[in-house]
């Protein structure tokens, strides 16, 4: 049988005071209400000896706050790649003295609804609804009962909920600029998406936004994309097939791969063709997947800021919690988190003709 929980009445009895007096001391109001130092010390000593912990549910009912945040995601918690997103949220919540309750839906809409309802039943002070990959979502009605933030997700319909997203457009600009700064002006090919904004995998927000940034940066420099190969899925085998197909028709000077897994496949196709990175072909990519630092030469990539995304989501959520009145007509602000460039060994000036 589990031990009985120590109650406030137990502390009051051990200290020889009333329950009200014990409550006032433990809530930090003893001095304010002129409770003597001797009585205060007796209560604190009794609470310490009995290892008393306040009933958070009762405190929440009394104060209107449970000092908890709900974090509901599709597969963020079970993915090794995005674990830092939760780490950032956990640390930001802990800095404020809050706990994070985590629930995973595996993409099941009904489970998502039940998890959100469960979080509300536990009286969380706010909710973060997170996605492993940046995507547009239909905002569930169950999320609107408390202050909430969308993380790595855009609403399909207007909503007052703010969203926190990686700045994919600027990431595209950075990937293009690092090639331009190395002297590349011709023979820049895209692997994974493009050349048009419709030439992207279905429902890929990241693909569209990265492509926009790439085209803007190259266009500002008067440089045109030499060609592109769309991949139906951003995995190594598709990067390999797309790059091999490209090499059958032309020899590129540089590749912008739409993620590091595609770049891994591109490396293999280039090697099969007897081409060296970066001596023959420069390669830049996105995400900063662990493989970017494993493969040789190491891969220059624009990193997804998972940790910063998690922290920012909590910061934005607390701003929402601090709002005095909810405005159902307000359209939620989109907060973009910068994606830093990880400069490594895969880019060099174009080879001389």
C-alpha positions as a Markdown table, in Angstrom:
| # | Residue | x | y | z |
|---|---|---|---|---|
| 1 | Unk | 0.0 | 0.0 | 0.0 |
| 2 | Unk | 1.4 | 3.4 | -0.9 |
| 3 | Unk | 2.2 | 5.8 | 1.9 |
| 4 | Unk | -0.5 | 8.4 | 2.8 |
| 5 | Unk | 0.2 | 11.9 | 1.5 |
| 6 | Unk | 1.2 | 14.5 | 4.1 |
| 7 | Unk | -1.4 | 17.1 | 4.4 |
| 8 | Unk | -1.5 | 20.7 | 5.6 |
| 9 | Unk | -3.4 | 19.5 | 8.6 |
| 10 | Unk | -0.6 | 17.2 | 9.5 |
| 11 | Unk | 1.9 | 20.1 | 9.4 |
| 12 | Unk | -0.4 | 22.3 | 11.5 |
| 13 | Unk | -0.8 | 19.5 | 14.1 |
| 14 | Unk | 3.0 | 18.9 | 14.3 |
| 15 | Unk | 3.7 | 22.6 | 14.7 |
| 16 | Unk | 0.9 | 23.1 | 17.2 |
| 17 | Unk | -0.9 | 25.8 | 15.2 |
| 18 | Unk | -4.1 | 26.1 | 13.3 |
| 19 | Unk | -4.5 | 25.0 | 9.7 |
| 20 | Unk | -5.0 | 28.6 | 8.7 |
| 21 | Unk | -1.8 | 29.7 | 10.3 |
| 22 | Unk | 0.2 | 26.9 | 8.7 |
| 23 | Unk | -1.3 | 27.8 | 5.3 |
| 24 | Unk | -0.4 | 31.5 | 5.7 |
| 25 | Unk | 3.2 | 30.7 | 6.7 |
| 26 | Unk | 3.7 | 28.2 | 3.8 |
| 27 | Unk | 2.2 | 30.6 | 1.3 |
| 28 | Unk | 4.8 | 33.3 | 2.4 |
| 29 | Unk | 2.3 | 35.6 | 4.1 |
| 30 | Unk | 3.3 | 35.0 | 7.6 |
| 31 | Unk | 5.2 | 38.2 | 8.1 |
| 32 | Unk | 2.6 | 40.2 | 6.2 |
| 33 | Unk | -0.1 | 39.1 | 8.8 |
| 34 | Unk | 2.3 | 39.5 | 11.8 |
| 35 | Unk | 2.7 | 35.8 | 12.6 |
| 36 | Unk | 5.6 | 35.6 | 15.1 |
| 37 | Unk | 9.0 | 34.4 | 13.9 |
| 38 | Unk | 8.8 | 31.5 | 16.5 |
| 39 | Unk | 5.5 | 30.2 | 15.0 |
| 40 | Unk | 6.8 | 30.7 | 11.5 |
| 41 | Unk | 9.9 | 28.6 | 12.2 |
| 42 | Unk | 7.9 | 25.9 | 13.9 |
| 43 | Unk | 5.7 | 25.5 | 10.8 |
| 44 | Unk | 8.6 | 25.5 | 8.4 |
| 45 | Unk | 10.5 | 23.0 | 10.5 |
| 46 | Unk | 7.4 | 20.7 | 10.7 |
| 47 | Unk | 6.9 | 21.0 | 6.9 |
| 48 | Unk | 10.5 | 20.1 | 6.3 |
| 49 | Unk | 10.6 | 17.1 | 8.7 |
| 50 | Unk | 7.3 | 15.7 | 7.3 |
| 51 | Unk | 8.5 | 16.4 | 3.7 |
| 52 | Unk | 5.3 | 18.2 | 3.0 |
| 53 | Unk | 4.4 | 19.0 | -0.6 |
| 54 | Unk | 1.5 | 21.3 | -1.4 |
| 55 | Unk | -1.4 | 19.9 | -3.4 |
| 56 | Unk | -0.9 | 21.5 | -6.8 |
| 57 | Unk | -4.5 | 20.9 | -7.9 |
| 58 | Unk | -5.8 | 22.7 | -4.8 |
| 59 | Unk | -3.3 | 25.5 | -5.2 |
| 60 | Unk | -4.4 | 25.8 | -8.8 |
| 61 | Unk | -8.0 | 26.1 | -7.9 |
| 62 | Unk | -7.2 | 28.8 | -5.3 |
| 63 | Unk | -4.8 | 30.8 | -7.4 |
| 64 | Unk | -6.2 | 30.2 | -10.9 |
| 65 | Unk | -2.9 | 28.8 | -12.2 |
| 66 | Unk | -1.5 | 25.2 | -12.3 |
| 67 | Unk | 2.0 | 26.3 | -13.3 |
| 68 | Unk | 1.9 | 23.7 | -16.1 |
| 69 | Unk | 2.1 | 23.8 | -19.9 |
| 70 | Unk | 0.8 | 21.2 | -22.3 |
| 71 | Unk | 2.9 | 20.2 | -25.2 |
| 72 | Unk | 1.1 | 18.1 | -27.8 |
| 73 | Unk | 2.8 | 17.0 | -31.0 |
| 74 | Unk | 2.6 | 14.5 | -33.8 |
| 75 | Unk | 6.0 | 12.8 | -33.6 |
| 76 | Unk | 8.3 | 15.4 | -32.1 |
| 77 | Unk | 8.8 | 13.5 | -28.8 |
| 78 | Unk | 9.6 | 10.2 | -30.4 |
| 79 | Unk | 11.9 | 11.6 | -33.0 |
| 80 | Unk | 15.7 | 11.8 | -32.4 |
| 81 | Unk | 16.0 | 14.7 | -34.8 |
| 82 | Unk | 13.7 | 17.2 | -33.1 |
| 83 | Unk | 14.4 | 16.3 | -29.4 |
| 84 | Unk | 16.0 | 19.7 | -29.0 |
| 85 | Unk | 12.6 | 21.3 | -29.7 |
| 86 | Unk | 11.2 | 19.8 | -26.5 |
| 87 | Unk | 14.5 | 20.5 | -24.6 |
| 88 | Unk | 14.2 | 24.2 | -25.5 |
| 89 | Unk | 10.6 | 24.2 | -24.3 |
| 90 | Unk | 11.3 | 22.3 | -21.1 |
| 91 | Unk | 14.2 | 24.6 | -20.1 |
| 92 | Unk | 12.2 | 27.8 | -20.9 |
| 93 | Unk | 9.3 | 26.5 | -18.9 |
| 94 | Unk | 11.6 | 25.5 | -16.0 |
| 95 | Unk | 13.1 | 28.9 | -16.0 |
| 96 | Unk | 9.7 | 30.2 | -15.1 |
| 97 | Unk | 9.0 | 27.5 | -12.5 |
| 98 | Unk | 6.5 | 25.7 | -14.8 |
| 99 | Unk | 6.3 | 22.0 | -15.7 |
| 100 | Unk | 5.8 | 20.7 | -19.3 |
| 101 | Unk | 3.3 | 17.9 | -19.9 |
| 102 | Unk | 4.0 | 16.1 | -23.2 |
| 103 | Unk | 1.6 | 14.1 | -25.3 |
| 104 | Unk | 2.2 | 12.4 | -28.7 |
| 105 | Unk | -0.5 | 11.8 | -31.3 |
| 106 | Unk | 1.4 | 10.0 | -34.1 |
| 107 | Unk | -0.8 | 12.0 | -36.5 |
| 108 | Unk | -4.1 | 10.6 | -35.1 |
| 109 | Unk | -6.7 | 13.4 | -35.1 |
| 110 | Unk | -8.9 | 11.7 | -32.5 |
| 111 | Unk | -6.0 | 11.1 | -30.2 |
| 112 | Unk | -5.0 | 14.7 | -30.7 |
| 113 | Unk | -8.5 | 15.8 | -29.6 |
| 114 | Unk | -8.4 | 13.5 | -26.5 |
| 115 | Unk | -4.9 | 14.7 | -25.5 |
| 116 | Unk | -5.9 | 18.4 | -25.8 |
| 117 | Unk | -9.0 | 17.7 | -23.8 |
| 118 | Unk | -7.0 | 15.9 | -21.2 |
| 119 | Unk | -4.6 | 18.8 | -20.9 |
| 120 | Unk | -7.6 | 21.1 | -20.4 |
| 121 | Unk | -8.9 | 18.7 | -17.7 |
| 122 | Unk | -5.6 | 19.0 | -15.9 |
| 123 | Unk | -6.0 | 22.8 | -16.0 |
| 124 | Unk | -2.8 | 23.6 | -17.9 |
| 125 | Unk | -2.1 | 27.3 | -18.1 |
| 126 | Unk | -1.3 | 27.1 | -21.8 |
| 127 | Unk | -0.8 | 24.8 | -24.7 |
| 128 | Unk | 1.7 | 24.3 | -27.5 |
| 129 | Unk | 0.6 | 22.3 | -30.5 |
| 130 | Unk | 3.7 | 21.2 | -32.4 |
| 131 | Unk | 4.6 | 19.5 | -35.6 |
| 132 | Unk | 7.7 | 17.5 | -36.5 |
| 133 | Unk | 7.8 | 19.0 | -40.0 |
| 134 | Unk | 6.6 | 22.5 | -40.9 |
| 135 | Unk | 3.1 | 22.1 | -42.3 |
| 136 | Unk | -0.3 | 23.7 | -42.7 |
| 137 | Unk | -2.9 | 22.3 | -40.3 |
| 138 | Unk | -6.5 | 22.7 | -39.5 |
| 139 | Unk | -6.5 | 24.1 | -36.0 |
| 140 | Unk | -8.5 | 21.8 | -33.7 |
| 141 | Unk | -11.4 | 23.4 | -31.8 |
| 142 | Unk | -10.2 | 21.6 | -28.6 |
| 143 | Unk | -7.1 | 23.9 | -28.4 |
| 144 | Unk | -9.0 | 27.1 | -28.0 |
| 145 | Unk | -10.0 | 26.7 | -24.3 |
| 146 | Unk | -6.7 | 28.0 | -23.1 |
| 147 | Unk | -3.9 | 30.3 | -24.4 |
| 148 | Unk | -2.1 | 28.4 | -27.1 |
| 149 | Unk | 0.7 | 28.6 | -29.7 |
| 150 | Unk | 1.3 | 26.6 | -32.9 |
| 151 | Unk | 4.9 | 25.4 | -33.2 |
| 152 | Unk | 6.3 | 24.5 | -36.6 |
| 153 | Unk | 2.8 | 24.7 | -38.0 |
| 154 | Unk | 0.7 | 27.2 | -40.0 |
| 155 | Unk | -3.1 | 27.4 | -39.7 |
| 156 | Unk | -5.1 | 26.6 | -42.8 |
| 157 | Unk | -7.8 | 29.0 | -41.7 |
| 158 | Unk | -7.5 | 32.5 | -40.0 |
| 159 | Unk | -7.0 | 32.0 | -36.2 |
| 160 | Unk | -6.0 | 34.3 | -33.3 |
| 161 | Unk | -3.3 | 31.7 | -32.3 |
| 162 | Unk | 0.3 | 32.8 | -32.9 |
| 163 | Unk | 2.7 | 30.5 | -34.7 |
| 164 | Unk | 6.4 | 29.9 | -34.3 |
| 165 | Unk | 8.3 | 28.8 | -37.4 |
| 166 | Unk | 11.8 | 28.5 | -38.7 |
| 167 | Unk | 12.7 | 31.3 | -41.1 |
| 168 | Unk | 12.9 | 29.1 | -44.2 |
| 169 | Unk | 12.8 | 31.9 | -46.7 |
| 170 | Unk | 15.9 | 33.5 | -45.3 |
| 171 | Unk | 17.4 | 30.0 | -45.0 |
| 172 | Unk | 17.0 | 29.7 | -48.8 |
| 173 | Unk | 18.7 | 33.1 | -49.3 |
| 174 | Unk | 21.6 | 32.0 | -47.1 |
| 175 | Unk | 22.1 | 28.8 | -49.0 |
| 176 | Unk | 22.2 | 30.7 | -52.3 |
| 177 | Unk | 24.4 | 33.5 | -51.0 |
| 178 | Unk | 27.1 | 31.1 | -49.7 |
| 179 | Unk | 27.5 | 29.8 | -53.3 |
| 180 | Unk | 27.5 | 33.3 | -54.7 |
| 181 | Unk | 30.1 | 34.4 | -52.2 |
| 182 | Unk | 32.3 | 31.5 | -53.3 |
| 183 | Unk | 32.1 | 32.8 | -56.9 |
| 184 | Unk | 29.4 | 30.6 | -58.4 |
| 185 | Unk | 27.4 | 32.3 | -61.2 |
| 186 | Unk | 26.7 | 29.4 | -63.6 |
| 187 | Unk | 25.7 | 25.8 | -63.4 |
| 188 | Unk | 23.8 | 26.0 | -60.1 |
| 189 | Unk | 21.2 | 23.2 | -60.0 |
| 190 | Unk | 18.5 | 22.4 | -57.4 |
| 191 | Unk | 17.9 | 18.8 | -56.1 |
| 192 | Unk | 14.7 | 18.1 | -54.3 |
| 193 | Unk | 12.3 | 20.9 | -55.6 |
| 194 | Unk | 12.0 | 23.6 | -58.3 |
| 195 | Unk | 12.5 | 25.3 | -60.5 |
| 196 | Unk | 8.9 | 26.6 | -60.2 |
| 197 | Unk | 7.1 | 27.1 | -56.9 |
| 198 | Unk | 4.7 | 24.4 | -57.8 |
| 199 | Unk | 7.5 | 21.9 | -58.4 |
| 200 | Unk | 7.6 | 20.7 | -54.8 |
| 201 | Unk | 6.5 | 17.6 | -52.8 |
| 202 | Unk | 2.8 | 17.7 | -51.7 |
| 203 | Unk | 2.1 | 20.0 | -48.7 |
| 204 | Unk | 5.7 | 20.9 | -48.2 |
| 205 | Unk | 5.8 | 24.4 | -46.7 |
| 206 | Unk | 9.6 | 24.2 | -46.2 |
| 207 | Unk | 10.1 | 23.4 | -49.9 |
| 208 | Unk | 8.1 | 26.4 | -51.1 |
| 209 | Unk | 9.7 | 28.8 | -48.7 |
| 210 | Unk | 13.3 | 27.6 | -49.3 |
| 211 | Unk | 12.7 | 27.8 | -53.0 |
| 212 | Unk | 11.4 | 31.4 | -52.7 |
| 213 | Unk | 14.5 | 32.4 | -50.8 |
| 214 | Unk | 16.9 | 30.7 | -53.2 |
| 215 | Unk | 15.2 | 32.4 | -56.2 |
| 216 | Unk | 15.2 | 35.8 | -54.6 |
| 217 | Unk | 19.0 | 35.7 | -53.7 |
| 218 | Unk | 20.0 | 34.4 | -57.1 |
| 219 | Unk | 17.8 | 36.9 | -58.8 |
| 220 | Unk | 19.2 | 39.8 | -56.9 |
| 221 | Unk | 22.7 | 38.7 | -58.1 |
| 222 | Unk | 21.5 | 38.4 | -61.7 |
| 223 | Unk | 22.0 | 34.6 | -61.6 |
| 224 | Unk | 19.5 | 32.1 | -62.9 |
| 225 | Unk | 18.9 | 28.5 | -61.7 |
| 226 | Unk | 20.5 | 26.3 | -64.3 |
| 227 | Unk | 18.1 | 23.4 | -63.6 |
| 228 | Unk | 16.2 | 21.5 | -61.0 |
| 229 | Unk | 15.1 | 17.9 | -60.2 |
| 230 | Unk | 12.1 | 17.4 | -57.9 |
| 231 | Unk | 12.2 | 14.5 | -55.4 |
| 232 | Unk | 8.9 | 12.9 | -54.4 |
| 233 | Unk | 10.4 | 12.3 | -50.9 |
| 234 | Unk | 13.5 | 13.8 | -49.4 |
| 235 | Unk | 15.4 | 10.7 | -48.7 |
| 236 | Unk | 18.9 | 9.6 | -49.9 |
| 237 | Unk | 17.7 | 7.3 | -52.6 |
| 238 | Unk | 15.8 | 10.0 | -54.3 |
| 239 | Unk | 18.7 | 12.4 | -54.0 |
| 240 | Unk | 20.9 | 9.8 | -55.6 |
| 241 | Unk | 18.4 | 9.1 | -58.4 |
| 242 | Unk | 17.8 | 12.8 | -59.2 |
| 243 | Unk | 21.5 | 13.7 | -59.2 |
| 244 | Unk | 22.4 | 10.6 | -61.4 |
| 245 | Unk | 19.7 | 11.7 | -63.8 |
| 246 | Unk | 21.1 | 15.2 | -63.9 |
| 247 | Unk | 24.6 | 13.9 | -64.5 |
| 248 | Unk | 23.4 | 12.0 | -67.6 |
| 249 | Unk | 22.7 | 15.3 | -69.3 |
| 250 | Unk | 25.1 | 17.9 | -67.8 |
| 251 | Unk | 27.9 | 18.5 | -65.4 |
| 252 | Unk | 26.8 | 21.0 | -62.7 |
| 253 | Unk | 29.1 | 23.4 | -60.9 |
| 254 | Unk | 27.1 | 23.5 | -57.7 |
| 255 | Unk | 24.1 | 21.8 | -56.1 |
| 256 | Unk | 21.6 | 23.2 | -53.7 |
| 257 | Unk | 20.0 | 20.1 | -52.0 |
| 258 | Unk | 16.7 | 20.7 | -50.2 |
| 259 | Unk | 17.8 | 18.7 | -47.1 |
| 260 | Unk | 20.8 | 16.8 | -45.9 |
| 261 | Unk | 19.4 | 13.3 | -46.7 |
| 262 | Unk | 19.0 | 14.3 | -50.3 |
| 263 | Unk | 22.6 | 15.7 | -50.2 |
| 264 | Unk | 23.9 | 12.3 | -49.0 |
| 265 | Unk | 22.4 | 10.7 | -52.0 |
| 266 | Unk | 23.8 | 13.4 | -54.3 |
| 267 | Unk | 27.3 | 12.8 | -52.8 |
| 268 | Unk | 27.0 | 9.1 | -53.8 |
| 269 | Unk | 25.9 | 9.9 | -57.3 |
| 270 | Unk | 28.7 | 12.4 | -57.8 |
| 271 | Unk | 31.3 | 9.9 | -56.4 |
| 272 | Unk | 29.9 | 7.2 | -58.8 |
| 273 | Unk | 30.5 | 9.7 | -61.7 |
| 274 | Unk | 34.1 | 10.3 | -60.5 |
| 275 | Unk | 33.3 | 13.9 | -59.4 |
| 276 | Unk | 34.7 | 15.3 | -56.2 |
| 277 | Unk | 33.0 | 17.6 | -53.6 |
| 278 | Unk | 33.9 | 20.4 | -53.6 |
| 279 | Unk | 36.7 | 20.4 | -56.1 |
| 280 | Unk | 34.4 | 19.6 | -59.0 |
| 281 | Unk | 30.9 | 20.3 | -57.6 |
| 282 | Unk | 30.0 | 22.4 | -54.5 |
| 283 | Unk | 27.1 | 21.3 | -52.4 |
| 284 | Unk | 25.0 | 23.2 | -49.9 |
| 285 | Unk | 22.0 | 21.9 | -48.0 |
| 286 | Unk | 19.5 | 22.4 | -45.2 |
| 287 | Unk | 18.6 | 21.0 | -41.7 |
| 288 | Unk | 21.9 | 20.2 | -40.1 |
| 289 | Unk | 21.0 | 16.5 | -39.7 |
| 290 | Unk | 23.8 | 14.5 | -37.9 |
| 291 | Unk | 24.8 | 13.1 | -41.3 |
| 292 | Unk | 26.0 | 16.6 | -42.3 |
| 293 | Unk | 28.9 | 16.3 | -40.0 |
| 294 | Unk | 29.5 | 12.5 | -40.6 |
| 295 | Unk | 29.9 | 12.4 | -44.4 |
| 296 | Unk | 33.2 | 13.4 | -46.0 |
| 297 | Unk | 33.8 | 16.1 | -46.9 |
| 298 | Unk | 31.5 | 17.5 | -44.2 |
| 299 | Unk | 28.4 | 19.2 | -45.5 |
| 300 | Unk | 27.7 | 23.0 | -45.4 |
| 301 | Unk | 24.1 | 23.3 | -44.4 |
| 302 | Unk | 21.5 | 25.8 | -43.0 |
| 303 | Unk | 20.4 | 24.4 | -39.6 |
| 304 | Unk | 16.9 | 23.9 | -38.3 |
| 305 | Unk | 17.0 | 25.7 | -34.9 |
| 306 | Unk | 15.0 | 23.1 | -33.0 |
| 307 | Unk | 16.1 | 24.2 | -29.5 |
| 308 | Unk | 15.4 | 27.9 | -30.2 |
| 309 | Unk | 12.0 | 27.0 | -31.7 |
| 310 | Unk | 11.0 | 25.3 | -28.4 |
| 311 | Unk | 12.2 | 28.2 | -26.3 |
| 312 | Unk | 10.5 | 30.8 | -28.5 |
| 313 | Unk | 7.2 | 28.9 | -28.4 |
| 314 | Unk | 7.2 | 29.1 | -24.6 |
| 315 | Unk | 8.1 | 32.8 | -24.7 |
| 316 | Unk | 5.3 | 33.5 | -27.1 |
| 317 | Unk | 2.9 | 31.4 | -25.0 |
| 318 | Unk | 3.6 | 33.4 | -21.9 |
| 319 | Unk | 2.9 | 36.6 | -23.8 |
| 320 | Unk | -0.5 | 35.0 | -24.7 |
| 321 | Unk | -1.1 | 34.0 | -21.0 |
| 322 | Unk | -0.3 | 37.6 | -20.0 |
| 323 | Unk | -3.0 | 39.0 | -22.3 |
| 324 | Unk | -5.9 | 40.4 | -20.2 |
| 325 | Unk | -8.5 | 39.7 | -22.8 |
| 326 | Unk | -8.6 | 37.2 | -25.7 |
| 327 | Unk | -9.5 | 38.8 | -29.1 |
| 328 | Unk | -11.3 | 36.3 | -31.2 |
| 329 | Unk | -11.0 | 38.6 | -34.2 |
| 330 | Unk | -7.2 | 38.9 | -34.0 |
| 331 | Unk | -5.1 | 37.1 | -36.5 |
| 332 | Unk | -2.2 | 35.4 | -34.8 |
| 333 | Unk | 1.3 | 36.7 | -35.4 |
| 334 | Unk | 3.9 | 34.5 | -37.1 |
| 335 | Unk | 7.2 | 34.5 | -35.2 |
| 336 | Unk | 10.2 | 33.4 | -37.4 |
| 337 | Unk | 13.2 | 31.9 | -35.8 |
| 338 | Unk | 16.5 | 32.4 | -37.7 |
| 339 | Unk | 18.2 | 29.3 | -39.3 |
| 340 | Unk | 22.0 | 29.6 | -38.9 |
| 341 | Unk | 24.5 | 28.6 | -41.6 |
| 342 | Unk | 26.9 | 25.7 | -40.6 |
| 343 | Unk | 29.9 | 26.3 | -42.8 |
| 344 | Unk | 31.9 | 23.1 | -43.4 |
| 345 | Unk | 33.9 | 21.7 | -46.3 |
| 346 | Unk | 31.5 | 21.1 | -49.2 |
| 347 | Unk | 31.8 | 24.5 | -51.0 |
| 348 | Unk | 34.8 | 25.9 | -53.0 |
| 349 | Unk | 35.2 | 28.4 | -55.9 |
| 350 | Unk | 34.1 | 27.0 | -59.2 |
| 351 | Unk | 36.7 | 25.1 | -61.1 |
| 352 | Unk | 38.5 | 26.9 | -63.9 |
| 353 | Unk | 37.3 | 25.9 | -67.4 |
